[in-house]
Amino acid sequence: MARATDVRPVVRLKSTAGTGYTYVTRKNRRNDPDRLVLRKYDPIVRRHVDFREDR
């Protein structure tokens, strides 16, 4: 359907700590055309780390 070219696609954020923990969120392609990086909590290492968009 039209989900592949949606303005707000669903993206997976993968932990940079190497734990494999992921978050799922949406992003606006018009405002953030490059890969998204958010600082979120990783419960496996029990601290906040950067989560990068995984495609």
mmCIF entry with sequence, helices, sheets and N, C-alpha, C, O atoms, coordinates in Angstrom:
data_MODEL
# 
_entry.id   MODEL 
# 
_entity.id                         1 
_entity.type                       polymer 
_entity.pdbx_number_of_molecules   1 
# 
_entity_poly.entity_id                      1 
_entity_poly.type                           'polypeptide(L)' 
_entity_poly.nstd_linkage                   no 
_entity_poly.nstd_monomer                   no 
_entity_poly.pdbx_seq_one_letter_code       MARATDVRPVVRLKSTAGTGYTYVTRKNRRNDPDRLVLRKYDPIVRRHVDFREDR 
_entity_poly.pdbx_seq_one_letter_code_can   MARATDVRPVVRLKSTAGTGYTYVTRKNRRNDPDRLVLRKYDPIVRRHVDFREDR 
_entity_poly.pdbx_strand_id                 A 
# 
loop_
_entity_poly_seq.entity_id 
_entity_poly_seq.num 
_entity_poly_seq.mon_id 
_entity_poly_seq.hetero 
1 1  MET n 
1 2  ALA n 
1 3  ARG n 
1 4  ALA n 
1 5  THR n 
1 6  ASP n 
1 7  VAL n 
1 8  ARG n 
1 9  PRO n 
1 10 VAL n 
1 11 VAL n 
1 12 ARG n 
1 13 LEU n 
1 14 LYS n 
1 15 SER n 
1 16 THR n 
1 17 ALA n 
1 18 GLY n 
1 19 THR n 
1 20 GLY n 
1 21 TYR n 
1 22 THR n 
1 23 TYR n 
1 24 VAL n 
1 25 THR n 
1 26 ARG n 
1 27 LYS n 
1 28 ASN n 
1 29 ARG n 
1 30 ARG n 
1 31 ASN n 
1 32 ASP n 
1 33 PRO n 
1 34 ASP n 
1 35 ARG n 
1 36 LEU n 
1 37 VAL n 
1 38 LEU n 
1 39 ARG n 
1 40 LYS n 
1 41 TYR n 
1 42 ASP n 
1 43 PRO n 
1 44 ILE n 
1 45 VAL n 
1 46 ARG n 
1 47 ARG n 
1 48 HIS n 
1 49 VAL n 
1 50 ASP n 
1 51 PHE n 
1 52 ARG n 
1 53 GLU n 
1 54 ASP n 
1 55 ARG n 
# 
_struct_asym.id          A 
_struct_asym.entity_id   1 
# 
_struct_sheet.id               AA1 
_struct_sheet.type             ? 
_struct_sheet.number_strands   4 
_struct_sheet.details          ? 
# 
loop_
_struct_sheet_order.sheet_id 
_struct_sheet_order.range_id_1 
_struct_sheet_order.range_id_2 
_struct_sheet_order.offset 
_struct_sheet_order.sense 
AA1 1 2 ? anti-parallel 
AA1 2 3 ? anti-parallel 
AA1 3 4 ? anti-parallel 
# 
loop_
_struct_sheet_range.sheet_id 
_struct_sheet_range.id 
_struct_sheet_range.beg_label_comp_id 
_struct_sheet_range.beg_label_asym_id 
_struct_sheet_range.beg_label_seq_id 
_struct_sheet_range.pdbx_beg_PDB_ins_code 
_struct_sheet_range.end_label_comp_id 
_struct_sheet_range.end_label_asym_id 
_struct_sheet_range.end_label_seq_id 
_struct_sheet_range.pdbx_end_PDB_ins_code 
_struct_sheet_range.beg_auth_comp_id 
_struct_sheet_range.beg_auth_asym_id 
_struct_sheet_range.beg_auth_seq_id 
_struct_sheet_range.end_auth_comp_id 
_struct_sheet_range.end_auth_asym_id 
_struct_sheet_range.end_auth_seq_id 
AA1 1 THR A 22 ? ARG A 26 ? THR A 22 ARG A 26 
AA1 2 VAL A 10 ? SER A 15 ? VAL A 10 SER A 15 
AA1 3 ARG A 47 ? ASP A 54 ? ARG A 47 ASP A 54 
AA1 4 VAL A 37 ? ASP A 42 ? VAL A 37 ASP A 42 
# 
loop_
_atom_site.group_PDB 
_atom_site.id 
_atom_site.type_symbol 
_atom_site.label_atom_id 
_atom_site.label_alt_id 
_atom_site.label_comp_id 
_atom_site.label_asym_id 
_atom_site.label_entity_id 
_atom_site.label_seq_id 
_atom_site.pdbx_PDB_ins_code 
_atom_site.Cartn_x 
_atom_site.Cartn_y 
_atom_site.Cartn_z 
_atom_site.occupancy 
_atom_site.B_iso_or_equiv 
_atom_site.pdbx_formal_charge 
_atom_site.auth_seq_id 
_atom_site.auth_comp_id 
_atom_site.auth_asym_id 
_atom_site.auth_atom_id 
_atom_site.pdbx_PDB_model_num 
ATOM 1   N N  . MET A 1 1  ? 0.832  -1.187 0.000  1.00 0.00 ? 1  MET A N  1 
ATOM 2   C CA . MET A 1 1  ? 0.000  0.000  0.000  1.00 0.00 ? 1  MET A CA 1 
ATOM 3   C C  . MET A 1 1  ? 0.881  1.257  0.000  1.00 0.00 ? 1  MET A C  1 
ATOM 4   O O  . MET A 1 1  ? 1.983  1.247  -0.550 1.00 0.00 ? 1  MET A O  1 
ATOM 5   N N  . ALA A 1 2  ? 0.396  2.322  0.611  1.00 0.00 ? 2  ALA A N  1 
ATOM 6   C CA . ALA A 1 2  ? 1.129  3.579  0.611  1.00 0.00 ? 2  ALA A CA 1 
ATOM 7   C C  . ALA A 1 2  ? 2.033  3.725  1.824  1.00 0.00 ? 2  ALA A C  1 
ATOM 8   O O  . ALA A 1 2  ? 2.596  4.798  2.043  1.00 0.00 ? 2  ALA A O  1 
ATOM 9   N N  . ARG A 1 3  ? 2.187  2.659  2.627  1.00 0.00 ? 3  ARG A N  1 
ATOM 10  C CA . ARG A 1 3  ? 2.987  2.736  3.840  1.00 0.00 ? 3  ARG A CA 1 
ATOM 11  C C  . ARG A 1 3  ? 4.479  2.888  3.538  1.00 0.00 ? 3  ARG A C  1 
ATOM 12  O O  . ARG A 1 3  ? 5.191  3.496  4.337  1.00 0.00 ? 3  ARG A O  1 
ATOM 13  N N  . ALA A 1 4  ? 4.966  2.376  2.446  1.00 0.00 ? 4  ALA A N  1 
ATOM 14  C CA . ALA A 1 4  ? 6.390  2.437  2.135  1.00 0.00 ? 4  ALA A CA 1 
ATOM 15  C C  . ALA A 1 4  ? 6.852  3.863  1.867  1.00 0.00 ? 4  ALA A C  1 
ATOM 16  O O  . ALA A 1 4  ? 7.997  4.206  2.164  1.00 0.00 ? 4  ALA A O  1 
ATOM 17  N N  . THR A 1 5  ? 5.988  4.690  1.316  1.00 0.00 ? 5  THR A N  1 
ATOM 18  C CA . THR A 1 5  ? 6.357  6.069  1.023  1.00 0.00 ? 5  THR A CA 1 
ATOM 19  C C  . THR A 1 5  ? 5.645  7.033  1.955  1.00 0.00 ? 5  THR A C  1 
ATOM 20  O O  . THR A 1 5  ? 5.442  8.196  1.606  1.00 0.00 ? 5  THR A O  1 
ATOM 21  N N  . ASP A 1 6  ? 5.269  6.570  3.124  1.00 0.00 ? 6  ASP A N  1 
ATOM 22  C CA . ASP A 1 6  ? 4.563  7.392  4.098  1.00 0.00 ? 6  ASP A CA 1 
ATOM 23  C C  . ASP A 1 6  ? 5.476  8.505  4.607  1.00 0.00 ? 6  ASP A C  1 
ATOM 24  O O  . ASP A 1 6  ? 6.694  8.333  4.654  1.00 0.00 ? 6  ASP A O  1 
ATOM 25  N N  . VAL A 1 7  ? 4.900  9.639  4.987  1.00 0.00 ? 7  VAL A N  1 
ATOM 26  C CA . VAL A 1 7  ? 5.677  10.751 5.516  1.00 0.00 ? 7  VAL A CA 1 
ATOM 27  C C  . VAL A 1 7  ? 6.226  10.399 6.901  1.00 0.00 ? 7  VAL A C  1 
ATOM 28  O O  . VAL A 1 7  ? 7.315  10.846 7.262  1.00 0.00 ? 7  VAL A O  1 
ATOM 29  N N  . ARG A 1 8  ? 5.484  9.605  7.681  1.00 0.00 ? 8  ARG A N  1 
ATOM 30  C CA . ARG A 1 8  ? 5.922  9.212  9.024  1.00 0.00 ? 8  ARG A CA 1 
ATOM 31  C C  . ARG A 1 8  ? 6.087  7.692  9.104  1.00 0.00 ? 8  ARG A C  1 
ATOM 32  O O  . ARG A 1 8  ? 5.205  7.006  9.621  1.00 0.00 ? 8  ARG A O  1 
ATOM 33  N N  . PRO A 1 9  ? 7.209  7.156  8.598  1.00 0.00 ? 9  PRO A N  1 
ATOM 34  C CA . PRO A 1 9  ? 7.388  5.703  8.630  1.00 0.00 ? 9  PRO A CA 1 
ATOM 35  C C  . PRO A 1 9  ? 7.782  5.216  10.025 1.00 0.00 ? 9  PRO A C  1 
ATOM 36  O O  . PRO A 1 9  ? 8.261  5.989  10.854 1.00 0.00 ? 9  PRO A O  1 
ATOM 37  N N  . VAL A 1 10 ? 7.573  3.932  10.264 1.00 0.00 ? 10 VAL A N  1 
ATOM 38  C CA . VAL A 1 10 ? 7.992  3.295  11.511 1.00 0.00 ? 10 VAL A CA 1 
ATOM 39  C C  . VAL A 1 10 ? 9.462  2.929  11.380 1.00 0.00 ? 10 VAL A C  1 
ATOM 40  O O  . VAL A 1 10 ? 9.861  2.295  10.403 1.00 0.00 ? 10 VAL A O  1 
ATOM 41  N N  . VAL A 1 11 ? 10.275 3.327  12.364 1.00 0.00 ? 11 VAL A N  1 
ATOM 42  C CA . VAL A 1 11 ? 11.703 3.012  12.344 1.00 0.00 ? 11 VAL A CA 1 
ATOM 43  C C  . VAL A 1 11 ? 12.083 2.302  13.638 1.00 0.00 ? 11 VAL A C  1 
ATOM 44  O O  . VAL A 1 11 ? 11.452 2.494  14.677 1.00 0.00 ? 11 VAL A O  1 
ATOM 45  N N  . ARG A 1 12 ? 13.130 1.474  13.554 1.00 0.00 ? 12 ARG A N  1 
ATOM 46  C CA . ARG A 1 12 ? 13.656 0.784  14.737 1.00 0.00 ? 12 ARG A CA 1 
ATOM 47  C C  . ARG A 1 12 ? 14.909 1.504  15.194 1.00 0.00 ? 12 ARG A C  1 
ATOM 48  O O  . ARG A 1 12 ? 15.778 1.818  14.381 1.00 0.00 ? 12 ARG A O  1 
ATOM 49  N N  . LEU A 1 13 ? 15.010 1.769  16.484 1.00 0.00 ? 13 LEU A N  1 
ATOM 50  C CA . LEU A 1 13 ? 16.195 2.379  17.060 1.00 0.00 ? 13 LEU A CA 1 
ATOM 51  C C  . LEU A 1 13 ? 16.970 1.296  17.801 1.00 0.00 ? 13 LEU A C  1 
ATOM 52  O O  . LEU A 1 13 ? 16.443 0.670  18.721 1.00 0.00 ? 13 LEU A O  1 
ATOM 53  N N  . LYS A 1 14 ? 18.225 1.073  17.402 1.00 0.00 ? 14 LYS A N  1 
ATOM 54  C CA . LYS A 1 14 ? 19.041 0.018  17.987 1.00 0.00 ? 14 LYS A CA 1 
ATOM 55  C C  . LYS A 1 14 ? 20.103 0.638  18.887 1.00 0.00 ? 14 LYS A C  1 
ATOM 56  O O  . LYS A 1 14 ? 20.694 1.661  18.545 1.00 0.00 ? 14 LYS A O  1 
ATOM 57  N N  . SER A 1 15 ? 20.342 0.014  20.039 1.00 0.00 ? 15 SER A N  1 
ATOM 58  C CA . SER A 1 15 ? 21.288 0.517  21.031 1.00 0.00 ? 15 SER A CA 1 
ATOM 59  C C  . SER A 1 15 ? 22.713 0.475  20.500 1.00 0.00 ? 15 SER A C  1 
ATOM 60  O O  . SER A 1 15 ? 23.110 -0.483 19.837 1.00 0.00 ? 15 SER A O  1 
ATOM 61  N N  . THR A 1 16 ? 23.486 1.532  20.799 1.00 0.00 ? 16 THR A N  1 
ATOM 62  C CA . THR A 1 16 ? 24.896 1.558  20.408 1.00 0.00 ? 16 THR A CA 1 
ATOM 63  C C  . THR A 1 16 ? 25.772 0.883  21.452 1.00 0.00 ? 16 THR A C  1 
ATOM 64  O O  . THR A 1 16 ? 26.981 0.759  21.255 1.00 0.00 ? 16 THR A O  1 
ATOM 65  N N  . ALA A 1 17 ? 25.178 0.441  22.567 1.00 0.00 ? 17 ALA A N  1 
ATOM 66  C CA . ALA A 1 17 ? 25.941 -0.247 23.606 1.00 0.00 ? 17 ALA A CA 1 
ATOM 67  C C  . ALA A 1 17 ? 26.218 -1.699 23.225 1.00 0.00 ? 17 ALA A C  1 
ATOM 68  O O  . ALA A 1 17 ? 26.963 -2.385 23.925 1.00 0.00 ? 17 ALA A O  1 
ATOM 69  N N  . GLY A 1 18 ? 25.634 -2.178 22.133 1.00 0.00 ? 18 GLY A N  1 
ATOM 70  C CA . GLY A 1 18 ? 25.884 -3.525 21.667 1.00 0.00 ? 18 GLY A CA 1 
ATOM 71  C C  . GLY A 1 18 ? 25.053 -4.584 22.354 1.00 0.00 ? 18 GLY A C  1 
ATOM 72  O O  . GLY A 1 18 ? 25.388 -5.767 22.290 1.00 0.00 ? 18 GLY A O  1 
ATOM 73  N N  . THR A 1 19 ? 23.964 -4.183 23.018 1.00 0.00 ? 19 THR A N  1 
ATOM 74  C CA . THR A 1 19 ? 23.136 -5.141 23.732 1.00 0.00 ? 19 THR A CA 1 
ATOM 75  C C  . THR A 1 19 ? 22.065 -5.756 22.857 1.00 0.00 ? 19 THR A C  1 
ATOM 76  O O  . THR A 1 19 ? 21.516 -6.805 23.195 1.00 0.00 ? 19 THR A O  1 
ATOM 77  N N  . GLY A 1 20 ? 21.756 -5.115 21.733 1.00 0.00 ? 20 GLY A N  1 
ATOM 78  C CA . GLY A 1 20 ? 20.703 -5.614 20.860 1.00 0.00 ? 20 GLY A CA 1 
ATOM 79  C C  . GLY A 1 20 ? 19.323 -5.112 21.231 1.00 0.00 ? 20 GLY A C  1 
ATOM 80  O O  . GLY A 1 20 ? 18.343 -5.485 20.587 1.00 0.00 ? 20 GLY A O  1 
ATOM 81  N N  . TYR A 1 21 ? 19.220 -4.274 22.257 1.00 0.00 ? 21 TYR A N  1 
ATOM 82  C CA . TYR A 1 21 ? 17.932 -3.734 22.683 1.00 0.00 ? 21 TYR A CA 1 
ATOM 83  C C  . TYR A 1 21 ? 17.456 -2.698 21.671 1.00 0.00 ? 21 TYR A C  1 
ATOM 84  O O  . TYR A 1 21 ? 18.245 -1.888 21.185 1.00 0.00 ? 21 TYR A O  1 
ATOM 85  N N  . THR A 1 22 ? 16.144 -2.727 21.351 1.00 0.00 ? 22 THR A N  1 
ATOM 86  C CA . THR A 1 22 ? 15.609 -1.804 20.346 1.00 0.00 ? 22 THR A CA 1 
ATOM 87  C C  . THR A 1 22 ? 14.362 -1.100 20.856 1.00 0.00 ? 22 THR A C  1 
ATOM 88  O O  . THR A 1 22 ? 13.640 -1.620 21.707 1.00 0.00 ? 22 THR A O  1 
ATOM 89  N N  . TYR A 1 23 ? 14.124 0.077  20.329 1.00 0.00 ? 23 TYR A N  1 
ATOM 90  C CA . TYR A 1 23 ? 12.878 0.809  20.485 1.00 0.00 ? 23 TYR A CA 1 
ATOM 91  C C  . TYR A 1 23 ? 12.255 0.934  19.103 1.00 0.00 ? 23 TYR A C  1 
ATOM 92  O O  . TYR A 1 23 ? 12.967 0.908  18.099 1.00 0.00 ? 23 TYR A O  1 
ATOM 93  N N  . VAL A 1 24 ? 10.941 1.069  19.040 1.00 0.00 ? 24 VAL A N  1 
ATOM 94  C CA . VAL A 1 24 ? 10.241 1.287  17.778 1.00 0.00 ? 24 VAL A CA 1 
ATOM 95  C C  . VAL A 1 24 ? 9.524  2.617  17.885 1.00 0.00 ? 24 VAL A C  1 
ATOM 96  O O  . VAL A 1 24 ? 8.805  2.861  18.854 1.00 0.00 ? 24 VAL A O  1 
ATOM 97  N N  . THR A 1 25 ? 9.716  3.485  16.891 1.00 0.00 ? 25 THR A N  1 
ATOM 98  C CA . THR A 1 25 ? 9.101  4.806  16.911 1.00 0.00 ? 25 THR A CA 1 
ATOM 99  C C  . THR A 1 25 ? 8.785  5.235  15.487 1.00 0.00 ? 25 THR A C  1 
ATOM 100 O O  . THR A 1 25 ? 9.073  4.513  14.532 1.00 0.00 ? 25 THR A O  1 
ATOM 101 N N  . ARG A 1 26 ? 8.201  6.397  15.352 1.00 0.00 ? 26 ARG A N  1 
ATOM 102 C CA . ARG A 1 26 ? 7.926  6.978  14.041 1.00 0.00 ? 26 ARG A CA 1 
ATOM 103 C C  . ARG A 1 26 ? 8.743  8.247  13.885 1.00 0.00 ? 26 ARG A C  1 
ATOM 104 O O  . ARG A 1 26 ? 9.067  8.912  14.869 1.00 0.00 ? 26 ARG A O  1 
ATOM 105 N N  . LYS A 1 27 ? 9.077  8.582  12.644 1.00 0.00 ? 27 LYS A N  1 
ATOM 106 C CA . LYS A 1 27 ? 9.784  9.832  12.401 1.00 0.00 ? 27 LYS A CA 1 
ATOM 107 C C  . LYS A 1 27 ? 9.201  10.522 11.184 1.00 0.00 ? 27 LYS A C  1 
ATOM 108 O O  . LYS A 1 27 ? 8.612  9.884  10.311 1.00 0.00 ? 27 LYS A O  1 
ATOM 109 N N  . ASN A 1 28 ? 9.371  11.817 11.140 1.00 0.00 ? 28 ASN A N  1 
ATOM 110 C CA . ASN A 1 28 ? 8.902  12.601 10.017 1.00 0.00 ? 28 ASN A CA 1 
ATOM 111 C C  . ASN A 1 28 ? 10.034 12.718 9.002  1.00 0.00 ? 28 ASN A C  1 
ATOM 112 O O  . ASN A 1 28 ? 11.082 13.292 9.301  1.00 0.00 ? 28 ASN A O  1 
ATOM 113 N N  . ARG A 1 29 ? 9.827  12.179 7.811  1.00 0.00 ? 29 ARG A N  1 
ATOM 114 C CA . ARG A 1 29 ? 10.879 12.193 6.786  1.00 0.00 ? 29 ARG A CA 1 
ATOM 115 C C  . ARG A 1 29 ? 11.199 13.597 6.298  1.00 0.00 ? 29 ARG A C  1 
ATOM 116 O O  . ARG A 1 29 ? 12.332 13.864 5.896  1.00 0.00 ? 29 ARG A O  1 
ATOM 117 N N  . ARG A 1 30 ? 10.249 14.474 6.324  1.00 0.00 ? 30 ARG A N  1 
ATOM 118 C CA . ARG A 1 30 ? 10.505 15.837 5.839  1.00 0.00 ? 30 ARG A CA 1 
ATOM 119 C C  . ARG A 1 30 ? 11.391 16.624 6.797  1.00 0.00 ? 30 ARG A C  1 
ATOM 120 O O  . ARG A 1 30 ? 12.229 17.411 6.358  1.00 0.00 ? 30 ARG A O  1 
ATOM 121 N N  . ASN A 1 31 ? 11.212 16.419 8.112  1.00 0.00 ? 31 ASN A N  1 
ATOM 122 C CA . ASN A 1 31 ? 12.018 17.143 9.095  1.00 0.00 ? 31 ASN A CA 1 
ATOM 123 C C  . ASN A 1 31 ? 13.342 16.444 9.380  1.00 0.00 ? 31 ASN A C  1 
ATOM 124 O O  . ASN A 1 31 ? 14.342 17.113 9.642  1.00 0.00 ? 31 ASN A O  1 
ATOM 125 N N  . ASP A 1 32 ? 13.372 15.122 9.333  1.00 0.00 ? 32 ASP A N  1 
ATOM 126 C CA . ASP A 1 32 ? 14.576 14.341 9.638  1.00 0.00 ? 32 ASP A CA 1 
ATOM 127 C C  . ASP A 1 32 ? 14.879 13.381 8.489  1.00 0.00 ? 32 ASP A C  1 
ATOM 128 O O  . ASP A 1 32 ? 14.575 12.192 8.595  1.00 0.00 ? 32 ASP A O  1 
ATOM 129 N N  . PRO A 1 33 ? 15.471 13.866 7.392  1.00 0.00 ? 33 PRO A N  1 
ATOM 130 C CA . PRO A 1 33 ? 15.713 12.978 6.263  1.00 0.00 ? 33 PRO A CA 1 
ATOM 131 C C  . PRO A 1 33 ? 16.839 11.974 6.511  1.00 0.00 ? 33 PRO A C  1 
ATOM 132 O O  . PRO A 1 33 ? 16.820 10.884 5.939  1.00 0.00 ? 33 PRO A O  1 
ATOM 133 N N  . ASP A 1 34 ? 17.834 12.321 7.362  1.00 0.00 ? 34 ASP A N  1 
ATOM 134 C CA . ASP A 1 34 ? 18.908 11.366 7.623  1.00 0.00 ? 34 ASP A CA 1 
ATOM 135 C C  . ASP A 1 34 ? 18.566 10.486 8.823  1.00 0.00 ? 34 ASP A C  1 
ATOM 136 O O  . ASP A 1 34 ? 17.481 10.596 9.395  1.00 0.00 ? 34 ASP A O  1 
ATOM 137 N N  . ARG A 1 35 ? 19.485 9.626  9.191  1.00 0.00 ? 35 ARG A N  1 
ATOM 138 C CA . ARG A 1 35 ? 19.216 8.656  10.249 1.00 0.00 ? 35 ARG A CA 1 
ATOM 139 C C  . ARG A 1 35 ? 19.024 9.344  11.599 1.00 0.00 ? 35 ARG A C  1 
ATOM 140 O O  . ARG A 1 35 ? 19.720 10.299 11.944 1.00 0.00 ? 35 ARG A O  1 
ATOM 141 N N  . LEU A 1 36 ? 18.067 8.828  12.335 1.00 0.00 ? 36 LEU A N  1 
ATOM 142 C CA . LEU A 1 36 ? 17.688 9.393  13.618 1.00 0.00 ? 36 LEU A CA 1 
ATOM 143 C C  . LEU A 1 36 ? 18.594 8.844  14.715 1.00 0.00 ? 36 LEU A C  1 
ATOM 144 O O  . LEU A 1 36 ? 18.898 7.652  14.734 1.00 0.00 ? 36 LEU A O  1 
ATOM 145 N N  . VAL A 1 37 ? 19.030 9.724  15.638 1.00 0.00 ? 37 VAL A N  1 
ATOM 146 C CA . VAL A 1 37 ? 19.818 9.316  16.801 1.00 0.00 ? 37 VAL A CA 1 
ATOM 147 C C  . VAL A 1 37 ? 19.167 9.937  18.030 1.00 0.00 ? 37 VAL A C  1 
ATOM 148 O O  . VAL A 1 37 ? 19.069 11.160 18.135 1.00 0.00 ? 37 VAL A O  1 
ATOM 149 N N  . LEU A 1 38 ? 18.718 9.088  18.966 1.00 0.00 ? 38 LEU A N  1 
ATOM 150 C CA . LEU A 1 38 ? 18.096 9.560  20.199 1.00 0.00 ? 38 LEU A CA 1 
ATOM 151 C C  . LEU A 1 38 ? 18.819 8.948  21.388 1.00 0.00 ? 38 LEU A C  1 
ATOM 152 O O  . LEU A 1 38 ? 19.307 7.820  21.315 1.00 0.00 ? 38 LEU A O  1 
ATOM 153 N N  . ARG A 1 39 ? 18.886 9.696  22.482 1.00 0.00 ? 39 ARG A N  1 
ATOM 154 C CA . ARG A 1 39 ? 19.495 9.197  23.706 1.00 0.00 ? 39 ARG A CA 1 
ATOM 155 C C  . ARG A 1 39 ? 18.382 8.669  24.591 1.00 0.00 ? 39 ARG A C  1 
ATOM 156 O O  . ARG A 1 39 ? 17.579 9.437  25.121 1.00 0.00 ? 39 ARG A O  1 
ATOM 157 N N  . LYS A 1 40 ? 18.339 7.338  24.751 1.00 0.00 ? 40 LYS A N  1 
ATOM 158 C CA . LYS A 1 40 ? 17.273 6.689  25.501 1.00 0.00 ? 40 LYS A CA 1 
ATOM 159 C C  . LYS A 1 40 ? 17.867 5.685  26.485 1.00 0.00 ? 40 LYS A C  1 
ATOM 160 O O  . LYS A 1 40 ? 19.065 5.403  26.457 1.00 0.00 ? 40 LYS A O  1 
ATOM 161 N N  . TYR A 1 41 ? 17.010 5.153  27.355 1.00 0.00 ? 41 TYR A N  1 
ATOM 162 C CA . TYR A 1 41 ? 17.446 4.241  28.402 1.00 0.00 ? 41 TYR A CA 1 
ATOM 163 C C  . TYR A 1 41 ? 17.563 2.806  27.877 1.00 0.00 ? 41 TYR A C  1 
ATOM 164 O O  . TYR A 1 41 ? 16.648 2.291  27.234 1.00 0.00 ? 41 TYR A O  1 
ATOM 165 N N  . ASP A 1 42 ? 18.694 2.177  28.159 1.00 0.00 ? 42 ASP A N  1 
ATOM 166 C CA . ASP A 1 42 ? 18.896 0.767  27.825 1.00 0.00 ? 42 ASP A CA 1 
ATOM 167 C C  . ASP A 1 42 ? 18.864 -0.023 29.130 1.00 0.00 ? 42 ASP A C  1 
ATOM 168 O O  . ASP A 1 42 ? 19.799 0.081  29.925 1.00 0.00 ? 42 ASP A O  1 
ATOM 169 N N  . PRO A 1 43 ? 17.810 -0.814 29.374 1.00 0.00 ? 43 PRO A N  1 
ATOM 170 C CA . PRO A 1 43 ? 17.687 -1.515 30.649 1.00 0.00 ? 43 PRO A CA 1 
ATOM 171 C C  . PRO A 1 43 ? 18.704 -2.631 30.857 1.00 0.00 ? 43 PRO A C  1 
ATOM 172 O O  . PRO A 1 43 ? 18.901 -3.077 31.987 1.00 0.00 ? 43 PRO A O  1 
ATOM 173 N N  . ILE A 1 44 ? 19.353 -3.091 29.792 1.00 0.00 ? 44 ILE A N  1 
ATOM 174 C CA . ILE A 1 44 ? 20.321 -4.169 29.937 1.00 0.00 ? 44 ILE A CA 1 
ATOM 175 C C  . ILE A 1 44 ? 21.609 -3.643 30.578 1.00 0.00 ? 44 ILE A C  1 
ATOM 176 O O  . ILE A 1 44 ? 22.179 -4.300 31.449 1.00 0.00 ? 44 ILE A O  1 
ATOM 177 N N  . VAL A 1 45 ? 22.071 -2.455 30.150 1.00 0.00 ? 45 VAL A N  1 
ATOM 178 C CA . VAL A 1 45 ? 23.262 -1.856 30.763 1.00 0.00 ? 45 VAL A CA 1 
ATOM 179 C C  . VAL A 1 45 ? 22.889 -0.873 31.868 1.00 0.00 ? 45 VAL A C  1 
ATOM 180 O O  . VAL A 1 45 ? 23.766 -0.344 32.553 1.00 0.00 ? 45 VAL A O  1 
ATOM 181 N N  . ARG A 1 46 ? 21.600 -0.628 32.042 1.00 0.00 ? 46 ARG A N  1 
ATOM 182 C CA . ARG A 1 46 ? 21.035 0.237  33.075 1.00 0.00 ? 46 ARG A CA 1 
ATOM 183 C C  . ARG A 1 46 ? 21.591 1.654  33.047 1.00 0.00 ? 46 ARG A C  1 
ATOM 184 O O  . ARG A 1 46 ? 21.990 2.198  34.076 1.00 0.00 ? 46 ARG A O  1 
ATOM 185 N N  . ARG A 1 47 ? 21.613 2.245  31.851 1.00 0.00 ? 47 ARG A N  1 
ATOM 186 C CA . ARG A 1 47 ? 21.976 3.656  31.711 1.00 0.00 ? 47 ARG A CA 1 
ATOM 187 C C  . ARG A 1 47 ? 21.484 4.177  30.366 1.00 0.00 ? 47 ARG A C  1 
ATOM 188 O O  . ARG A 1 47 ? 21.036 3.404  29.519 1.00 0.00 ? 47 ARG A O  1 
ATOM 189 N N  . HIS A 1 48 ? 21.570 5.477  30.178 1.00 0.00 ? 48 HIS A N  1 
ATOM 190 C CA . HIS A 1 48 ? 21.141 6.094  28.936 1.00 0.00 ? 48 HIS A CA 1 
ATOM 191 C C  . HIS A 1 48 ? 22.290 6.019  27.918 1.00 0.00 ? 48 HIS A C  1 
ATOM 192 O O  . HIS A 1 48 ? 23.433 6.356  28.226 1.00 0.00 ? 48 HIS A O  1 
ATOM 193 N N  . VAL A 1 49 ? 21.962 5.574  26.712 1.00 0.00 ? 49 VAL A N  1 
ATOM 194 C CA . VAL A 1 49 ? 22.930 5.481  25.623 1.00 0.00 ? 49 VAL A CA 1 
ATOM 195 C C  . VAL A 1 49 ? 22.268 5.989  24.355 1.00 0.00 ? 49 VAL A C  1 
ATOM 196 O O  . VAL A 1 49 ? 21.053 6.185  24.312 1.00 0.00 ? 49 VAL A O  1 
ATOM 197 N N  . ASP A 1 50 ? 23.076 6.201  23.320 1.00 0.00 ? 50 ASP A N  1 
ATOM 198 C CA . ASP A 1 50 ? 22.545 6.628  22.026 1.00 0.00 ? 50 ASP A CA 1 
ATOM 199 C C  . ASP A 1 50 ? 21.899 5.437  21.316 1.00 0.00 ? 50 ASP A C  1 
ATOM 200 O O  . ASP A 1 50 ? 22.437 4.330  21.307 1.00 0.00 ? 50 ASP A O  1 
ATOM 201 N N  . PHE A 1 51 ? 20.757 5.689  20.736 1.00 0.00 ? 51 PHE A N  1 
ATOM 202 C CA . PHE A 1 51 ? 20.065 4.687  19.912 1.00 0.00 ? 51 PHE A CA 1 
ATOM 203 C C  . PHE A 1 51 ? 20.040 5.245  18.487 1.00 0.00 ? 51 PHE A C  1 
ATOM 204 O O  . PHE A 1 51 ? 19.567 6.359  18.261 1.00 0.00 ? 51 PHE A O  1 
ATOM 205 N N  . ARG A 1 52 ? 20.542 4.480  17.542 1.00 0.00 ? 52 ARG A N  1 
ATOM 206 C CA . ARG A 1 52 ? 20.593 4.902  16.147 1.00 0.00 ? 52 ARG A CA 1 
ATOM 207 C C  . ARG A 1 52 ? 19.538 4.166  15.335 1.00 0.00 ? 52 ARG A C  1 
ATOM 208 O O  . ARG A 1 52 ? 19.166 3.032  15.639 1.00 0.00 ? 52 ARG A O  1 
ATOM 209 N N  . GLU A 1 53 ? 19.073 4.837  14.304 1.00 0.00 ? 53 GLU A N  1 
ATOM 210 C CA . GLU A 1 53 ? 18.063 4.236  13.421 1.00 0.00 ? 53 GLU A CA 1 
ATOM 211 C C  . GLU A 1 53 ? 18.654 3.061  12.672 1.00 0.00 ? 53 GLU A C  1 
ATOM 212 O O  . GLU A 1 53 ? 19.724 3.169  12.073 1.00 0.00 ? 53 GLU A O  1 
ATOM 213 N N  . ASP A 1 54 ? 17.957 1.941  12.707 1.00 0.00 ? 54 ASP A N  1 
ATOM 214 C CA . ASP A 1 54 ? 18.387 0.721  12.045 1.00 0.00 ? 54 ASP A CA 1 
ATOM 215 C C  . ASP A 1 54 ? 17.473 0.467  10.874 1.00 0.00 ? 54 ASP A C  1 
ATOM 216 O O  . ASP A 1 54 ? 16.254 0.441  11.046 1.00 0.00 ? 54 ASP A O  1 
ATOM 217 N N  . ARG A 1 55 ? 18.018 0.277  9.682  1.00 0.00 ? 55 ARG A N  1 
ATOM 218 C CA . ARG A 1 55 ? 17.175 0.069  8.498  1.00 0.00 ? 55 ARG A CA 1 
ATOM 219 C C  . ARG A 1 55 ? 17.219 -1.360 8.061  1.00 0.00 ? 55 ARG A C  1 
ATOM 220 O O  . ARG A 1 55 ? 16.571 -1.725 7.080  1.00 0.00 ? 55 ARG A O  1 
# 
